Amino acid sequence: MKTVTYVINSITLAVALSTLTFVAKVQADSSFSVNSTYADTHDNNGTHYDESRSLSSNEDTHDDLTLSALHETQSTVDGSDDAVSEDTHTNEEKKTSDDTHANSESSAIYPKKISQVPYSALGVLPTSEADEQFSYGDDPLQTIYTWHGRSSTNEKYADKALIFIHGGCWLNAYGYEHAKGMYHALAELGMGVYVTEYRRVGDEGGGWPGSLDDVTQAISTALKRIENEGRYTNIYIAGHSAGGHLALLAAQRLSSSSLNLSRANIKRIIGLAAITDIQSYAMGHNSCQSATAKFMNGTPEDVPTAYQRATPRPTHGSLPITLLQGDADSIVPARHAVLSGTNQKIIKNGGHFDWLHPESTSFDALLEVISEHDE
């Protein structure tokens, strides 16, 4: 009887130890890793930054991306348009990094630097409502929302305004609201932010070329408003993702129009993960790439002339352009930053939505570009 009891106790102990080992392994596998490094090197691809705190959870690979999954995931890509997105960042926990950017103008408010920001993380940022709004057309969507620069001890951005074109795969499922944390942060630094809403795929009059027509008119209206008010003297035009694509095209149009852009004191056009090669982008298979044909009303084979007109050509414009891009962007591959006639800055381990998050290395890089070209 004692032998039987001993055997049972031994088995029970072995099972318990195995369970503890398994739990410990699961916890170790699911724990967040912290990577704080800094590098500032230059090569033929432009300036590279690596000053990030990568937060990783259990790997969650998606073989067939839906639009919602596309905006919830980020991963390191292999440089092709067909890269699969993985969930490498959760919004539930954040670990601090001691390595912060000494020269960052946002560090006093947002000292911790992160990368690979998921779309869901944008929704929990501090925000504020627009100070004012005004129309540039008859449709309710043809509206510009303005955040004016707050009073700040740092006057570096007090005379600057950013005209911003939001992204979202050109689809009306994604409006200007998703980047309100970014607008709020820029205003807190003292900068004016003029955010363009426009008709997109799914809206009457949206798609190609209606969306570009809206953005072009919006930028022109915002420039005239800024000039009349006299509040800001240095102006930048920026767009994110599909909005970056439209911003580049609109600036190109305005450069060839009767509008005197040099008189408007536009310092620079900035593309944040901007789509620059729309023809090749349409051949990709992630959800945003798949939306290209809807935006263009056909494939490159169906409407080749339209795709040619929808391809930004910086050499045709009169304004300097900087393309900012993360090398780990799974929605817009880094090769879109390689465009003749532009300057490039590549962010190491930078994700697609990092540009819209004030705690990210990418956001700091945006501030640096603005600071570099404010004279």
VOPAGU-2260 file (C-alpha; in pm, 1 decimal, decimal comma):
REM VOPAGU-2260
SITE   aa  ch    i         X         Y         Z
SITE  MET   A    0       0,0       0,0       0,0
SITE  LYS   A    1     286,7     238,3      87,3
SITE  THR   A    2     445,0     161,1    -252,0
SITE  VAL   A    3     122,9     249,6    -434,6
SITE  THR   A    4      92,2     574,5    -238,8
SITE  TYR   A    5     454,8     662,4    -315,9
SITE  VAL   A    6     403,0     601,6    -688,0
SITE  ILE   A    7      86,7     817,0    -691,2
SITE  ASN   A    8     262,8    1098,4    -505,9
SITE  SER   A    9     556,8    1082,1    -745,9
SITE  ILE   A   10     327,3    1104,2   -1048,3
SITE  THR   A   11     138,6    1397,8    -894,9
SITE  LEU   A   12     464,0    1581,1    -825,8
SITE  ALA   A   13     589,5    1522,0   -1179,7
SITE  VAL   A   14     265,3    1655,1   -1328,4
SITE  ALA   A   15     281,8    1962,6   -1106,8
SITE  LEU   A   16     641,6    2032,7   -1206,5
SITE  SER   A   17     556,5    1990,8   -1575,0
SITE  THR   A   18     266,8    2231,4   -1538,6
SITE  LEU   A   19     483,9    2491,4   -1368,1
SITE  THR   A   20     748,6    2456,0   -1639,7
SITE  PHE   A   21     486,2    2497,8   -1913,0
SITE  VAL   A   22     337,3    2807,4   -1747,2
SITE  ALA   A   23     679,1    2961,5   -1704,7
SITE  LYS   A   24     757,8    2900,3   -2070,9
SITE  VAL   A   25     429,3    3056,2   -2183,6
SITE  GLN   A   26     492,0    3360,3   -1968,3
SITE  ALA   A   27     842,1    3395,2   -2105,8
SITE  ASP   A   28     719,9    3360,6   -2464,9
SITE  SER   A   29     446,5    3620,7   -2416,8
SITE  SER   A   30     649,9    3874,5   -2224,1
SITE  PHE   A   31     740,3    4205,7   -2383,4
SITE  SER   A   32    1094,2    4267,6   -2498,9
SITE  VAL   A   33    1263,1    4604,7   -2474,4
SITE  ASN   A   34    1507,3    4719,5   -2738,0
SITE  SER   A   35    1654,8    5063,1   -2685,6
SITE  THR   A   36    1919,7    5157,4   -2937,5
SITE  TYR   A   37    2028,1    5465,7   -3120,3
SITE  ALA   A   38    2197,3    5508,6   -3453,4
SITE  ASP   A   39    2224,3    5804,1   -3684,7
SITE  THR   A   40    2398,5    5699,8   -4002,1
SITE  HIS   A   41    2384,4    5818,1   -4359,7
SITE  ASP   A   42    2392,2    5621,0   -4681,3
SITE  ASN   A   43    2247,7    5643,1   -5030,9
SITE  ASN   A   44    1895,9    5583,5   -4901,2
SITE  GLY   A   45    1899,1    5891,2   -4678,2
SITE  THR   A   46    1914,4    5938,6   -4305,0
SITE  HIS   A   47    1843,5    5637,8   -4084,7
SITE  TYR   A   48    1715,6    5661,8   -3729,3
SITE  ASP   A   49    1694,4    5390,0   -3467,5
SITE  GLU   A   50    1584,2    5515,2   -3129,6
SITE  SER   A   51    1296,2    5290,9   -3039,6
SITE  ARG   A   52    1132,2    5080,6   -2776,3
SITE  SER   A   53     987,4    4776,5   -2952,8
SITE  LEU   A   54     696,6    4609,6   -2774,8
SITE  SER   A   55     621,9    4257,0   -2890,6
SITE  SER   A   56     350,7    4011,9   -2790,7
SITE  ASN   A   57     276,6    3658,6   -2906,5
SITE  GLU   A   58     312,0    3637,4   -3282,4
SITE  ASP   A   59     -19,0    3647,8   -3463,8
SITE  THR   A   60      23,6    3593,5   -3837,2
SITE  HIS   A   61    -261,5    3685,0   -4070,8
SITE  ASP   A   62    -268,8    3506,4   -4404,2
SITE  ASP   A   63    -569,8    3690,1   -4542,4
SITE  LEU   A   64    -582,3    4052,6   -4431,3
SITE  THR   A   65    -910,3    4233,1   -4394,4
SITE  LEU   A   66    -919,6    4611,4   -4368,3
SITE  SER   A   67    -959,7    4597,6   -3991,7
SITE  ALA   A   68    -675,3    4349,4   -3953,7
SITE  LEU   A   69    -458,4    4565,9   -4175,2
SITE  HIS   A   70    -490,9    4857,5   -3935,8
SITE  GLU   A   71    -432,9    4645,1   -3625,3
SITE  THR   A   72    -103,9    4487,6   -3730,8
SITE  GLN   A   73     254,4    4576,4   -3816,7
SITE  SER   A   74     556,3    4361,7   -3891,5
SITE  THR   A   75     902,4    4366,5   -4036,8
SITE  VAL   A   76     873,6    4335,4   -4413,1
SITE  ASP   A   77    1089,1    4177,3   -4677,7
SITE  GLY   A   78    1075,4    4479,5   -4909,8
SITE  SER   A   79     800,0    4344,2   -5135,1
SITE  ASP   A   80     444,9    4473,1   -5171,2
SITE  ASP   A   81     312,8    4128,6   -5076,1
SITE  ALA   A   82     453,1    4124,1   -4724,3
SITE  VAL   A   83     221,1    3975,0   -4463,7
SITE  SER   A   84     140,1    4186,5   -4160,0
SITE  GLU   A   85     191,4    4049,3   -3809,0
SITE  ASP   A   86      73,9    4174,5   -3473,9
SITE  THR   A   87     393,9    4282,7   -3299,8
SITE  HIS   A   88     264,6    4550,5   -3068,4
SITE  THR   A   89      -9,1    4555,7   -2806,6
SITE  ASN   A   90    -158,5    4863,4   -2650,1
SITE  GLU   A   91    -216,9    4707,9   -2309,2
SITE  GLU   A   92     135,0    4742,0   -2170,5
SITE  LYS   A   93     427,5    4977,1   -2240,8
SITE  LYS   A   94     778,1    4948,4   -2101,7
SITE  THR   A   95     990,3    5255,8   -2056,7
SITE  SER   A   96    1313,5    5323,4   -2239,5
SITE  ASP   A   97    1602,6    5518,1   -2084,6
SITE  ASP   A   98    1735,8    5607,2   -2427,9
SITE  THR   A   99    1547,5    5921,6   -2530,8
SITE  HIS   A  100    1629,0    6175,1   -2797,1
SITE  ALA   A  101    1821,0    6461,1   -2632,7
SITE  ASN   A  102    1729,0    6705,4   -2908,3
SITE  SER   A  103    1364,8    6608,6   -2949,3
SITE  GLU   A  104    1128,8    6903,0   -2916,4
SITE  SER   A  105     850,6    6667,1   -2802,8
SITE  SER   A  106    1050,0    6486,5   -2534,5
SITE  ALA   A  107     930,7    6712,9   -2253,6
SITE  ILE   A  108     571,9    6598,5   -2314,9
SITE  TYR   A  109     628,6    6251,5   -2459,6
SITE  PRO   A  110     961,6    6121,2   -2324,0
SITE  LYS   A  111     926,7    5751,0   -2408,9
SITE  LYS   A  112    1006,7    5649,0   -2765,4
SITE  ILE   A  113     829,0    5356,1   -2926,2
SITE  SER   A  114     789,8    5193,4   -3267,0
SITE  GLN   A  115     552,6    4955,3   -3444,5
SITE  VAL   A  116     244,0    5139,2   -3320,9
SITE  PRO   A  117     -83,6    4953,1   -3391,1
SITE  TYR   A  118    -385,5    5139,4   -3524,0
SITE  SER   A  119    -570,9    5074,9   -3197,3
SITE  ALA   A  120    -307,7    5271,4   -3000,2
SITE  LEU   A  121    -408,0    5592,4   -3177,7
SITE  GLY   A  122    -752,3    5581,3   -3020,7
SITE  VAL   A  123    -627,9    5619,6   -2662,3
SITE  LEU   A  124    -402,5    5922,8   -2714,2
SITE  PRO   A  125    -483,9    6259,5   -2552,4
SITE  THR   A  126    -695,1    6463,6   -2794,1
SITE  SER   A  127    -883,5    6789,8   -2819,6
SITE  GLU   A  128   -1156,7    6916,7   -3047,3
SITE  ALA   A  129   -1072,9    7147,9   -3336,1
SITE  ASP   A  130   -1065,0    7516,6   -3251,9
SITE  GLU   A  131   -1251,0    7600,3   -3569,8
SITE  GLN   A  132   -1360,6    7459,4   -3902,5
SITE  PHE   A  133   -1437,6    7606,8   -4241,7
SITE  SER   A  134   -1555,1    7479,3   -4579,7
SITE  TYR   A  135   -1385,9    7475,7   -4916,1
SITE  GLY   A  136   -1686,4    7333,0   -5106,2
SITE  ASP   A  137   -2056,7    7256,0   -5087,6
SITE  ASP   A  138   -2028,9    6895,7   -4967,0
SITE  PRO   A  139   -2015,3    6852,1   -4585,8
SITE  LEU   A  140   -1699,6    6644,9   -4629,9
SITE  GLN   A  141   -1525,5    6938,8   -4795,8
SITE  THR   A  142   -1419,9    7080,7   -4461,9
SITE  ILE   A  143   -1093,0    7187,7   -4299,3
SITE  TYR   A  144   -1054,1    7140,2   -3922,3
SITE  THR   A  145    -805,5    7366,1   -3745,0
SITE  TRP   A  146    -609,0    7322,8   -3424,6
SITE  HIS   A  147    -426,7    7643,5   -3335,4
SITE  GLY   A  148     -92,2    7638,6   -3159,6
SITE  ARG   A  149    -116,6    7659,7   -2782,7
SITE  SER   A  150      92,9    7905,0   -2583,4
SITE  SER   A  151     415,6    7732,4   -2490,3
SITE  THR   A  152     744,5    7813,1   -2326,0
SITE  ASN   A  153     903,1    7667,4   -2638,2
SITE  GLU   A  154     841,9    7917,6   -2917,7
SITE  LYS   A  155    1019,6    7714,9   -3182,8
SITE  TYR   A  156     696,4    7613,1   -3356,2
SITE  ALA   A  157     488,1    7921,0   -3277,1
SITE  ASP   A  158     504,8    8061,1   -3631,4
SITE  LYS   A  159     456,8    7730,2   -3812,1
SITE  ALA   A  160     148,6    7569,9   -3965,7
SITE  LEU   A  161     102,8    7219,3   -4101,5
SITE  ILE   A  162    -159,7    7147,8   -4366,6
SITE  PHE   A  163    -228,0    6776,7   -4320,0
SITE  ILE   A  164    -393,4    6518,1   -4547,7
SITE  HIS   A  165    -494,8    6204,1   -4359,3
SITE  GLY   A  166    -466,9    5852,0   -4498,6
SITE  GLY   A  167    -688,2    5544,9   -4490,4
SITE  CYS   A  168    -648,4    5360,5   -4823,0
SITE  TRP   A  169    -851,2    5635,0   -4996,8
SITE  LEU   A  170   -1161,7    5478,5   -4835,8
SITE  ASN   A  171   -1441,7    5664,9   -4659,2
SITE  ALA   A  172   -1423,5    5414,1   -4373,9
SITE  TYR   A  173   -1129,2    5615,8   -4239,4
SITE  GLY   A  174   -1177,1    5987,4   -4172,6
SITE  TYR   A  175    -961,7    6259,8   -4024,4
SITE  GLU   A  176   -1053,5    6165,1   -3664,8
SITE  HIS   A  177    -813,0    5872,0   -3631,0
SITE  ALA   A  178    -511,3    6106,3   -3612,3
SITE  LYS   A  179    -653,9    6357,7   -3361,1
SITE  GLY   A  180    -383,6    6262,5   -3111,0
SITE  MET   A  181    -123,3    6386,1   -3356,3
SITE  TYR   A  182    -306,0    6716,3   -3420,7
SITE  HIS   A  183    -342,9    6774,1   -3047,6
SITE  ALA   A  184      27,3    6706,5   -2982,1
SITE  LEU   A  185     143,6    6942,1   -3257,2
SITE  ALA   A  186     -85,5    7216,4   -3128,9
SITE  GLU   A  187      51,1    7165,6   -2777,2
SITE  LEU   A  188     397,9    7228,1   -2917,8
SITE  GLY   A  189     273,6    7559,6   -3059,2
SITE  MET   A  190     208,0    7464,1   -3421,2
SITE  GLY   A  191    -109,8    7534,7   -3616,5
SITE  VAL   A  192    -263,8    7226,9   -3780,2
SITE  TYR   A  193    -505,3    7251,8   -4074,2
SITE  VAL   A  194    -658,0    6907,8   -4135,0
SITE  THR   A  195    -830,2    6839,6   -4463,7
SITE  GLU   A  196   -1133,4    6616,4   -4486,1
SITE  TYR   A  197   -1222,8    6511,6   -4837,8
SITE  ARG   A  198   -1446,7    6280,2   -5036,5
SITE  ARG   A  199   -1311,1    5929,5   -5070,6
SITE  VAL   A  200   -1406,8    5593,3   -5221,6
SITE  GLY   A  201   -1764,7    5529,9   -5112,0
SITE  ASP   A  202   -1857,5    5898,9   -5121,6
SITE  GLU   A  203   -2031,3    6057,7   -5417,3
SITE  GLY   A  204   -1761,3    6244,1   -5605,9
SITE  GLY   A  205   -1480,6    6057,2   -5428,1
SITE  GLY   A  206   -1214,6    5833,2   -5581,7
SITE  TRP   A  207   -1005,1    5931,1   -5881,3
SITE  PRO   A  208    -979,4    6216,9   -5962,2
SITE  GLY   A  209   -1240,6    6362,8   -5724,0
SITE  SER   A  210   -1036,9    6302,2   -5408,2
SITE  LEU   A  211    -738,2    6481,4   -5560,5
SITE  ASP   A  212    -959,8    6768,9   -5673,8
SITE  ASP   A  213   -1083,0    6807,5   -5315,4
SITE  VAL   A  214    -736,5    6797,8   -5160,9
SITE  THR   A  215    -599,1    7047,9   -5412,6
SITE  GLN   A  216    -883,9    7290,3   -5345,4
SITE  ALA   A  217    -852,3    7239,2   -4970,2
SITE  ILE   A  218    -480,2    7320,9   -4967,1
SITE  SER   A  219    -538,9    7630,8   -5178,0
SITE  THR   A  220    -819,1    7746,1   -4945,0
SITE  ALA   A  221    -611,4    7680,5   -4632,4
SITE  LEU   A  222    -315,8    7875,1   -4775,3
SITE  LYS   A  223    -533,5    8176,6   -4845,6
SITE  ARG   A  224    -686,1    8155,0   -4498,5
SITE  ILE   A  225    -344,8    8138,9   -4333,1
SITE  GLU   A  226    -222,5    8434,6   -4537,4
SITE  ASN   A  227    -527,4    8644,8   -4452,8
SITE  GLU   A  228    -504,7    8571,0   -4080,9
SITE  GLY   A  229    -130,1    8631,2   -4061,3
SITE  ARG   A  230     -97,6    8399,0   -3763,8
SITE  TYR   A  231     162,3    8162,0   -3917,0
SITE  THR   A  232     452,3    8248,9   -4146,2
SITE  ASN   A  233     616,6    7912,7   -4219,6
SITE  ILE   A  234     393,8    7650,8   -4379,8
SITE  TYR   A  235     442,1    7278,0   -4439,5
SITE  ILE   A  236     217,6    7040,9   -4630,8
SITE  ALA   A  237     217,8    6678,2   -4517,7
SITE  GLY   A  238      17,4    6367,2   -4591,1
SITE  HIS   A  239      14,8    6017,0   -4448,0
SITE  SER   A  240      -9,3    5700,8   -4659,7
SITE  ALA   A  241    -282,9    5751,0   -4922,2
SITE  GLY   A  242    -302,9    6109,4   -4795,8
SITE  GLY   A  243      67,6    6145,2   -4869,4
SITE  HIS   A  244       1,0    6030,1   -5224,9
SITE  LEU   A  245    -267,8    6297,4   -5264,4
SITE  ALA   A  246     -55,4    6566,1   -5097,4
SITE  LEU   A  247     231,1    6508,4   -5341,8
SITE  LEU   A  248      -1,7    6524,0   -5641,3
SITE  ALA   A  249    -184,9    6832,1   -5512,5
SITE  ALA   A  250     141,8    7019,1   -5452,9
SITE  GLN   A  251     248,5    6926,5   -5803,8
SITE  ARG   A  252     -78,1    7067,8   -5941,7
SITE  LEU   A  253     -51,7    7386,1   -5739,2
SITE  SER   A  254     307,5    7440,1   -5851,3
SITE  SER   A  255     188,4    7459,4   -6210,5
SITE  SER   A  256    -114,5    7676,5   -6131,4
SITE  SER   A  257    -150,1    8051,5   -6100,6
SITE  LEU   A  258    -116,9    8024,7   -5720,8
SITE  ASN   A  259     213,2    8173,4   -5608,8
SITE  LEU   A  260     339,1    7905,0   -5371,6
SITE  SER   A  261     662,6    8085,1   -5292,2
SITE  ARG   A  262     459,8    8386,7   -5179,5
SITE  ALA   A  263     262,2    8153,2   -4954,3
SITE  ASN   A  264     593,0    8070,0   -4784,9
SITE  ILE   A  265     557,9    7693,4   -4812,8
SITE  LYS   A  266     880,1    7546,3   -4680,7
SITE  ARG   A  267     844,0    7181,2   -4772,7
SITE  ILE   A  268     613,8    6898,3   -4878,8
SITE  ILE   A  269     643,2    6597,4   -4646,5
SITE  GLY   A  270     527,6    6246,5   -4730,2
SITE  LEU   A  271     474,4    6019,6   -4428,8
SITE  ALA   A  272     478,9    5661,1   -4559,1
SITE  ALA   A  273     338,9    5811,3   -4878,8
SITE  ILE   A  274     233,4    5586,3   -5165,5
SITE  THR   A  275     447,4    5705,0   -5455,7
SITE  ASP   A  276     429,1    5419,8   -5707,8
SITE  ILE   A  277      56,9    5361,8   -5738,9
SITE  GLN   A  278      87,8    5124,7   -6033,9
SITE  SER   A  279     301,2    4871,2   -5848,8
SITE  TYR   A  280     102,2    4931,2   -5531,2
SITE  ALA   A  281    -212,4    4819,3   -5711,7
SITE  MET   A  282     -45,8    4484,3   -5784,4
SITE  GLY   A  283      -3,4    4401,6   -5415,4
SITE  HIS   A  284    -237,4    4184,3   -5211,2
SITE  ASN   A  285    -280,1    4342,4   -4870,9
SITE  SER   A  286    -611,8    4516,0   -4806,7
SITE  CYS   A  287    -489,1    4868,1   -4870,0
SITE  GLN   A  288    -320,1    4765,1   -5192,4
SITE  SER   A  289    -636,2    4586,4   -5297,8
SITE  ALA   A  290    -831,0    4910,6   -5251,8
SITE  THR   A  291    -621,4    5085,9   -5517,7
SITE  ALA   A  292    -830,4    4961,3   -5808,5
SITE  LYS   A  293   -1145,5    5088,0   -5635,1
SITE  PHE   A  294    -985,9    5430,2   -5596,9
SITE  MET   A  295    -863,2    5437,3   -5955,9
SITE  ASN   A  296   -1180,8    5284,0   -6106,0
SITE  GLY   A  297    -981,7    5000,7   -6256,9
SITE  THR   A  298    -649,3    4821,5   -6269,9
SITE  PRO   A  299    -333,0    4957,0   -6435,2
SITE  GLU   A  300    -422,5    4747,0   -6739,1
SITE  ASP   A  301    -777,0    4888,7   -6750,2
SITE  VAL   A  302    -690,8    5258,2   -6715,3
SITE  PRO   A  303    -316,4    5301,7   -6779,9
SITE  THR   A  304    -338,9    5674,2   -6855,0
SITE  ALA   A  305    -514,9    5741,4   -6524,3
SITE  TYR   A  306    -239,7    5559,3   -6335,9
SITE  GLN   A  307      23,6    5765,3   -6512,6
SITE  ARG   A  308    -152,7    6085,2   -6408,5
SITE  ALA   A  309    -187,0    5952,9   -6053,1
SITE  THR   A  310     188,4    5895,6   -6019,9
SITE  PRO   A  311     371,2    6177,0   -5834,6
SITE  ARG   A  312     654,6    6333,1   -6032,9
SITE  PRO   A  313     854,1    6558,4   -5798,4
SITE  THR   A  314    1067,5    6699,3   -6079,0
SITE  HIS   A  315     751,1    6859,0   -6222,5
SITE  GLY   A  316     695,3    7068,8   -5909,2
SITE  SER   A  317     873,0    7370,2   -5765,3
SITE  LEU   A  318     868,9    7276,8   -5396,4
SITE  PRO   A  319    1123,9    7068,7   -5201,8
SITE  ILE   A  320     997,0    6727,6   -5091,1
SITE  THR   A  321    1104,6    6500,8   -4807,8
SITE  LEU   A  322     978,3    6142,5   -4786,4
SITE  LEU   A  323     977,6    5990,0   -4437,7
SITE  GLN   A  324     942,8    5613,8   -4423,0
SITE  GLY   A  325     979,3    5328,6   -4176,4
SITE  ASP   A  326    1180,3    5030,7   -4295,0
SITE  ALA   A  327     940,5    4790,8   -4117,5
SITE  ASP   A  328     618,7    4928,0   -4265,9
SITE  SER   A  329     398,2    4636,8   -4372,6
SITE  ILE   A  330     133,7    4853,3   -4542,3
SITE  VAL   A  331     348,3    5081,7   -4759,6
SITE  PRO   A  332     686,0    4919,5   -4836,8
SITE  ALA   A  333     998,8    5127,3   -4776,9
SITE  ARG   A  334    1087,9    5135,5   -5145,7
SITE  HIS   A  335     813,4    5397,9   -5195,0
SITE  ALA   A  336    1052,5    5647,4   -5035,3
SITE  VAL   A  337    1297,4    5602,1   -5323,3
SITE  LEU   A  338    1172,9    5871,0   -5560,5
SITE  SER   A  339    1381,4    6089,2   -5787,1
SITE  GLY   A  340    1379,3    6455,4   -5694,9
SITE  THR   A  341    1313,3    6402,6   -5322,8
SITE  ASN   A  342    1504,3    6376,3   -4997,0
SITE  GLN   A  343    1450,6    6065,5   -4785,7
SITE  LYS   A  344    1475,8    5977,9   -4420,2
SITE  ILE   A  345    1432,4    5613,4   -4326,1
SITE  ILE   A  346    1337,9    5514,7   -3970,3
SITE  LYS   A  347    1477,2    5183,1   -3852,8
SITE  ASN   A  348    1202,3    4952,3   -3721,9
SITE  GLY   A  349     949,5    5224,4   -3807,4
SITE  GLY   A  350     590,7    5111,4   -3860,9
SITE  HIS   A  351     306,1    5256,2   -4063,1
SITE  PHE   A  352     114,7    5432,0   -3784,5
SITE  ASP   A  353     418,6    5552,8   -3589,7
SITE  TRP   A  354     397,3    5891,2   -3762,8
SITE  LEU   A  355      66,5    5961,8   -3590,6
SITE  HIS   A  356     183,6    5875,2   -3239,2
SITE  PRO   A  357     364,9    6152,3   -3045,1
SITE  GLU   A  358     563,8    5901,3   -2838,0
SITE  SER   A  359     734,4    5749,1   -3140,3
SITE  THR   A  360    1075,8    5791,2   -3295,2
SITE  SER   A  361     902,8    5861,0   -3626,1
SITE  PHE   A  362     713,6    6157,7   -3480,7
SITE  ASP   A  363    1046,5    6299,0   -3361,7
SITE  ALA   A  364    1184,9    6260,0   -3713,9
SITE  LEU   A  365     892,4    6463,1   -3848,8
SITE  LEU   A  366     967,4    6740,7   -3598,9
SITE  GLU   A  367    1332,8    6733,8   -3699,6
SITE  VAL   A  368    1247,0    6781,6   -4067,3
SITE  ILE   A  369    1028,1    7078,8   -3980,4
SITE  SER   A  370    1301,6    7224,1   -3759,0
SITE  GLU   A  371    1568,2    7177,5   -4024,8
SITE  HIS   A  372    1377,8    7373,1   -4286,7
SITE  ASP   A  373    1230,3    7662,1   -4093,6
SITE  GLU   A  374    1460,9    7933,5   -4226,2
